């Protein structure tokens, strides 16, 4: 897991990059969040949930079940 300093370094690099590219990072984030809301509407995301179980050989297998 990243340390707090590593996460801060990544954030600093991102803000510096956005500044150099004359990119409004806040605007870009808001646009991306809106695209995600349209692509993955909350009412549909709640219709499915993941069940995790172990197979006979010990591997984890995910299955999706409809909850409509």
C-alpha positions, 0 to 999 in steps of 0.5 A: 500500500502506498504511503501518504508521502507517495500519494502526495507525490502523485497528487503534486505531479498531477496538479503540476501536469494539469497546470503545464497543460493549461487543464482545469482539473476541477472541470475535467473531474466534474465532466468525468463524474457526469459521464460515469453517472450516465454510464453507470446509473445508480438505480441499475448498479443496485440491481446486481450484487457480487457473491464471492465463494471459494471453489474446491481448489481454493480459488475465489470465484465471483458470481453476479446475481440479479436483485430486481 
